[in-house]
Structures are given as C-alpha cells and as structure tokens.
Amino acid sequence: MLPDHLSVELDFVATLLERGQAKDAAEFVARHMANWVPAWIDGVGAATGMEFYRVAGSLLQEAIQDLREPGLLRDEGASLGRDGHGRS
C-alpha cells in the first residue's frame, strides 16, 4: 500500500472525476484530504518561505474546498478528461 502522498491522492481524485464519480471524489476529499492537506500547505509555506509554494498552496486549498461539495462541480454527472474540460 502506498503511503499518504499528495500526488497519489490528487491522481485518485482525478480518476474518480474522470469516471463521473463526483460524489465519491467529494467524500474522499472531505473525509481524508481535508484532514491533513491544509496543515501540510501551511507547513510547506512556512518551511520554504517561497512565494511559489504560498500561491500553489492557496490554489490547492481552494480546490480542496470546491471538491468537498460535489454540487459545486460543473456538470457533476459528466466525465472529465485529464485536462478537466472533458478532453483527454
């Protein structure tokens, strides 16, 4: 089993969204990622002090918030491609 790793978990969420499983993606984010990602973002920002990581963390935090609510996702039942717009 792979340890918790942000890239693995984001890939899992992307796979669920590609399959049109927005509710499952929202549940995973709300029950798991939302519990540790915000603290991780704060830690990375504090440890590096670099603007890039602060901005990237802010964008990730917004995505986590949006993904926690499946109704906020555009066209919830649609399958999304890798680019998030229905294209692979």
C-alpha positions as CSV (number, residue, x, y, z in Angstrom):
1,M,0.0,0.0,0.0
2,L,1.3,3.5,-0.9
3,P,1.7,5.9,2.0
4,D,-0.3,9.2,2.0
5,H,1.2,11.3,-0.7
6,L,-0.4,14.3,-2.2
7,S,0.3,13.4,-5.8
8,V,-1.2,9.9,-5.4
9,E,-4.3,11.3,-3.7
10,L,-4.8,14.0,-6.3
11,D,-4.5,11.4,-9.0
12,F,-7.1,9.2,-7.3
13,V,-9.5,12.2,-7.1
14,A,-8.8,13.0,-10.8
15,T,-9.6,9.4,-11.7
16,L,-12.9,9.5,-9.8
17,L,-13.8,12.7,-11.6
18,E,-12.9,11.3,-15.0
19,R,-15.3,8.4,-14.3
20,G,-18.1,10.8,-13.4
21,Q,-17.9,9.9,-9.7
22,A,-18.0,13.4,-8.3
23,K,-19.8,12.4,-5.1
24,D,-17.2,9.8,-4.4
25,A,-14.4,12.3,-5.0
26,A,-16.1,14.8,-2.7
27,E,-16.4,12.2,0.0
28,F,-12.8,11.2,-0.3
29,V,-11.6,14.8,-0.1
30,A,-13.9,15.7,2.8
31,R,-13.2,12.6,4.9
32,H,-9.5,12.3,4.2
33,M,-7.6,15.1,2.3
34,A,-9.4,17.9,4.1
35,N,-8.0,16.5,7.4
36,W,-4.3,16.9,6.6
37,V,-3.8,18.9,3.4
38,P,-4.4,22.4,5.0
39,A,-1.8,21.7,7.7
40,W,0.6,20.4,5.0
41,I,0.1,23.5,2.9
42,D,0.8,25.7,5.9
43,G,3.9,23.7,6.8
44,V,5.3,23.8,3.3
45,G,4.7,27.6,3.1
46,A,6.4,28.2,6.4
47,A,9.3,25.9,5.7
48,T,10.2,27.3,2.3
49,G,9.1,30.9,2.6
50,M,8.9,30.9,-1.2
51,E,6.1,32.8,-3.0
52,F,5.6,29.9,-5.5
53,Y,4.6,27.5,-2.7
54,R,2.4,30.0,-1.0
55,V,0.5,30.6,-4.2
56,A,0.4,26.9,-5.2
57,G,-0.8,26.1,-1.7
58,S,-3.6,28.7,-1.9
59,L,-4.8,27.3,-5.2
60,L,-4.7,23.7,-3.8
61,Q,-6.7,24.9,-0.7
62,E,-9.3,26.4,-3.0
63,A,-9.6,23.2,-5.0
64,I,-10.0,21.2,-1.8
65,Q,-12.8,23.4,-0.7
66,D,-14.5,23.2,-4.1
67,L,-14.1,19.4,-4.2
68,R,-15.7,18.9,-0.8
69,E,-19.0,19.9,-2.2
70,P,-20.0,17.8,-5.3
71,G,-22.8,20.2,-6.2
72,L,-20.2,22.9,-6.8
73,L,-18.6,20.8,-9.6
74,R,-19.6,21.9,-13.0
75,D,-21.8,19.3,-14.7
76,E,-21.5,16.8,-11.9
77,G,-22.5,13.8,-13.9
78,A,-20.2,14.5,-16.8
79,S,-17.0,12.6,-17.2
80,L,-13.9,14.8,-17.2
81,G,-10.8,14.2,-19.1
82,R,-7.3,14.8,-17.8
83,D,-7.4,18.5,-18.6
84,G,-10.6,18.9,-16.5
85,H,-12.6,20.0,-19.5
86,G,-13.9,16.7,-20.9
87,R,-10.8,16.3,-23.2
88,S,-8.1,13.8,-22.6
